[in-house]
Amino acid sequence: MSLLLSGCGKLVDFETAAGDPVALTQFYGRPVLVSYYAPWCAPCQRELPLLQQMVRQEGVQVLLVSYDPLSSSEHAKLQATLDPDLPLLRTSDRARLPFPRPDALPTSYLLNASGKLTRTLRGELSAPQTAELVAEMKKPLPKPQPWVLFTSANN
């Protein structure tokens, strides 16, 4: 008989500029858009106001994730240039994400309320696309079907 023990540490997928751990599971229960960003990416810069509008005016969840590996000080400096309603996260070394690291920017991933990848969006987001995303993200969850009890004895 053998016994396998493994660490049950806290899930950490991302880190804030302050170094606080963030798990993607914290956002489950509502759809979330994960958008990769780099300051040198002109299309990323152009879509930032649309992402901010999604958060501020529409109240949907958007995570902005640094495409580049950043030191703590670089991360803090970059975060200071961005809107506080759209915090910049960096990927943790221990991240287990339901999507691959993008090979081009901009790239965004839409996850449903259960954290399942539903859409991959490559290229700069437009106003009509973000309106469509907001509508999809705000769509109410389906009502669960009532449980029907069956027994083997039909009396």
matplotlib code that plots the C-alpha trace (Angstrom):
import matplotlib.pyplot as plt

x = [0.0, 1.3, 0.2, 0.4, 0.5, 0.3, 0.2, -3.2, -2.0, -4.1, -4.8, -2.9, -3.3, -2.4, -0.8, -1.7, 0.8, 0.9, 1.8, -1.5, -2.6, -5.6, -7.3, -9.4, -12.0, -12.7, -14.6, -16.7, -20.4, -20.5, -18.9, -15.5, -13.4, -9.7, -7.8, -4.1, -2.3, 1.1, 2.0, 3.8, 0.8, -1.1, -4.3, -4.3, -4.0, -6.9, -9.3, -8.5, -11.3, -13.8, -12.7, -13.0, -16.5, -17.5, -16.4, -17.6, -20.8, -21.9, -20.7, -19.2, -16.0, -12.9, -9.4, -6.5, -3.4, 0.1, 1.5, 5.0, 6.7, 7.1, 9.1, 7.2, 8.4, 7.7, 4.2, 3.5, 4.7, 2.6, -0.5, -0.1, -0.6, -3.9, -7.4, -7.9, -11.2, -9.2, -6.4, -3.5, -2.6, 0.5, 0.4, 1.7, 4.2, 1.7, -1.2, -3.4, -5.6, -8.3, -6.8, -3.3, -1.0, -1.8, 0.8, -0.4, -2.0, -4.6, -6.2, -9.1, -10.8, -14.5, -15.2, -18.7, -19.9, -18.4, -15.0, -15.3, -13.8, -16.6, -14.9, -11.4, -11.2, -8.1, -7.5, -8.6, -12.1, -14.5, -17.4, -20.0, -18.0, -17.9, -21.6, -22.2, -19.9, -21.7, -25.1, -23.7, -22.1, -25.3, -27.6, -29.3, -28.3, -30.8, -33.1, -32.3, -34.9, -36.8, -35.8, -38.1, -38.0, -38.4, -38.6, -38.4, -41.7, -44.6, -47.4]
y = [0.0, 3.4, 6.8, 9.9, 13.2, 16.5, 20.1, 21.6, 25.2, 28.1, 28.3, 31.3, 32.0, 35.7, 38.4, 42.1, 44.9, 44.7, 41.0, 39.8, 36.4, 36.1, 32.9, 32.7, 30.8, 34.0, 35.3, 32.2, 32.7, 35.3, 35.3, 36.9, 38.3, 37.8, 40.2, 40.1, 43.4, 45.0, 48.7, 48.4, 46.9, 49.8, 47.8, 46.9, 50.6, 51.4, 48.8, 49.8, 52.4, 49.8, 47.4, 50.1, 51.0, 47.3, 47.4, 50.9, 51.3, 47.7, 46.1, 43.0, 41.3, 42.0, 40.9, 42.7, 40.4, 41.4, 39.6, 40.4, 39.0, 41.9, 42.4, 43.7, 47.3, 47.2, 45.9, 48.6, 51.3, 50.0, 49.7, 53.3, 54.4, 52.4, 53.0, 51.6, 50.0, 47.7, 46.4, 44.7, 41.2, 39.1, 35.4, 33.3, 30.6, 28.1, 29.2, 26.5, 28.4, 27.0, 28.7, 28.9, 31.9, 33.8, 33.9, 37.3, 40.4, 41.5, 38.2, 37.9, 34.8, 34.7, 32.3, 31.3, 31.5, 28.0, 29.1, 27.2, 28.8, 29.8, 32.1, 33.1, 36.6, 37.5, 41.0, 44.4, 44.5, 47.0, 48.8, 46.4, 43.4, 44.7, 45.4, 41.8, 40.5, 42.6, 41.2, 37.6, 38.2, 39.7, 36.9, 35.3, 31.8, 29.1, 28.1, 24.7, 22.0, 20.8, 17.5, 14.7, 11.7, 8.3, 5.1, 1.5, 0.7, 2.2, 2.0]
z = [0.0, -0.8, 0.3, -1.9, -0.3, -2.1, -1.1, -0.8, -1.1, -2.2, -5.9, -7.3, -11.0, -10.9, -8.8, -8.4, -8.6, -4.7, -4.9, -3.7, -5.0, -7.2, -8.2, -11.3, -9.3, -7.4, -10.4, -11.0, -10.7, -13.4, -16.8, -17.0, -19.9, -19.6, -21.8, -22.4, -22.6, -23.3, -23.2, -26.6, -28.3, -30.1, -30.6, -26.9, -26.1, -28.4, -26.8, -23.2, -23.1, -24.3, -21.6, -19.0, -20.2, -19.9, -16.2, -15.3, -17.2, -17.7, -14.5, -16.1, -15.0, -17.0, -16.0, -17.7, -17.8, -18.6, -21.7, -20.7, -17.6, -15.1, -12.0, -9.0, -9.6, -13.3, -12.6, -10.1, -12.5, -15.3, -13.1, -12.0, -15.7, -16.0, -14.8, -11.3, -12.3, -14.6, -12.5, -14.3, -13.2, -13.9, -14.4, -11.5, -12.1, -10.6, -12.9, -14.3, -16.7, -19.0, -22.0, -23.5, -23.3, -26.4, -29.3, -30.5, -29.1, -28.5, -27.4, -25.0, -23.5, -22.4, -19.6, -18.6, -14.9, -14.3, -15.6, -18.9, -22.0, -24.3, -26.8, -27.9, -29.4, -31.4, -32.6, -31.5, -30.0, -31.5, -29.9, -31.6, -30.4, -26.8, -26.9, -28.0, -25.3, -22.6, -23.8, -23.7, -20.3, -18.8, -20.2, -17.2, -16.3, -17.2, -14.4, -13.0, -13.8, -10.8, -9.5, -10.3, -7.9, -9.3, -7.3, -8.4, -6.7, -8.5, -5.8]

ax = plt.figure().add_subplot(projection="3d")
ax.plot(x, y, z, "-o")
ax.set_aspect("equal")
plt.show()
